[in-house]
Amino acid sequence: MPVLTAGNTVYTHPVAKVMISIPDKLLERLDLRAKEVGESRSGFLQHLVEREVNADEQRRREELNRLWDEVRIEVPADRPDLLDVVQLIREDRESH
């Protein structure tokens, strides 16, 4: 059940409170920006963190997909022998 706290901030359980250190000038900028978008400091920070974490996860997925595309082997229907990984490694070693 949501809990209404001082400042009309609504929390749903479980919510952790975190103490962090931020330089005064950056905190002023943070508060100004949060006010401009109509959010509390806490809500604004939460959204920033969520966006950054999601963006990082997306970058990692894209990198994994890119790497997967580099190693993916297209196997023609008439060459099922290409699925023999051991044979592919053997042929690669012998070609050098």
C-alpha positions as CSV (number, residue, x, y, z in Angstrom):
1,M,0.0,0.0,0.0
2,P,1.4,3.5,-0.9
3,V,2.5,5.6,2.0
4,L,2.2,9.4,2.0
5,T,5.1,11.1,3.6
6,A,6.0,14.7,4.5
7,G,6.3,16.6,1.2
8,N,3.6,14.5,-0.4
9,T,6.0,12.0,-1.7
10,V,4.3,8.6,-2.2
11,Y,6.4,5.5,-1.6
12,T,5.4,1.9,-2.3
13,H,7.0,-0.7,-0.1
14,P,9.8,-1.8,-0.2
15,V,11.7,1.4,-0.7
16,A,15.2,2.1,0.5
17,K,16.4,5.5,1.6
18,V,19.9,6.2,0.4
19,M,22.3,8.9,1.6
20,I,24.6,10.3,-1.0
21,S,27.1,13.1,-1.3
22,I,26.7,15.7,-4.0
23,P,28.6,18.9,-4.4
24,D,26.5,22.0,-3.6
25,K,26.6,23.5,-7.1
26,L,25.5,20.2,-8.7
27,L,22.7,19.9,-6.1
28,E,21.5,23.3,-7.0
29,R,21.4,22.4,-10.6
30,L,19.7,19.1,-9.8
31,D,17.0,20.8,-7.7
32,L,16.4,23.4,-10.4
33,R,16.0,20.8,-13.1
34,A,13.7,18.7,-10.9
35,K,11.5,21.7,-10.2
36,E,11.4,22.5,-14.0
37,V,10.1,19.1,-14.8
38,G,7.7,19.0,-11.8
39,E,9.4,16.3,-9.9
40,S,10.8,15.9,-6.4
41,R,14.5,15.6,-6.1
42,S,14.1,11.9,-5.2
43,G,11.8,11.2,-8.1
44,F,14.0,13.0,-10.5
45,L,17.1,11.1,-9.4
46,Q,15.1,7.8,-9.6
47,H,14.2,8.5,-13.2
48,L,17.8,9.5,-14.1
49,V,19.1,6.3,-12.6
50,E,16.4,4.2,-14.3
51,R,17.2,5.8,-17.7
52,E,20.9,5.3,-17.3
53,V,20.6,1.6,-16.2
54,N,18.1,0.9,-19.1
55,A,20.4,2.6,-21.6
56,D,23.4,0.6,-20.3
57,E,21.4,-2.7,-20.6
58,Q,20.4,-1.7,-24.1
59,R,24.0,-0.9,-25.1
60,R,25.1,-4.3,-23.7
61,R,22.4,-6.1,-25.6
62,E,23.3,-4.3,-28.8
63,E,27.0,-5.2,-28.3
64,L,26.2,-8.9,-27.7
65,N,24.0,-9.0,-30.8
66,R,26.8,-7.3,-32.8
67,L,29.3,-9.9,-31.6
68,W,26.9,-12.7,-32.2
69,D,26.4,-11.5,-35.8
70,E,30.2,-11.6,-36.2
71,V,30.4,-15.3,-35.3
72,R,27.2,-16.5,-36.7
73,I,27.7,-19.1,-39.5
74,E,25.2,-19.3,-42.3
75,V,24.7,-22.9,-43.1
76,P,23.5,-23.7,-46.7
77,A,20.8,-26.4,-46.8
78,D,23.1,-28.5,-49.1
79,R,26.0,-28.4,-46.6
80,P,24.8,-29.8,-43.2
81,D,28.5,-30.9,-42.7
82,L,29.2,-27.3,-41.8
83,L,27.4,-27.8,-38.5
84,D,30.2,-30.1,-37.5
85,V,32.1,-27.7,-35.2
86,V,35.0,-30.1,-34.6
87,Q,35.5,-30.5,-38.3
88,L,35.4,-26.7,-38.9
89,I,38.1,-26.2,-36.2
90,R,40.2,-28.9,-37.7
91,E,39.9,-27.4,-41.2
92,D,40.7,-23.9,-39.8
93,R,43.9,-25.2,-38.1
94,E,45.0,-27.0,-41.2
95,S,44.6,-23.9,-43.4
96,H,47.2,-21.9,-41.4
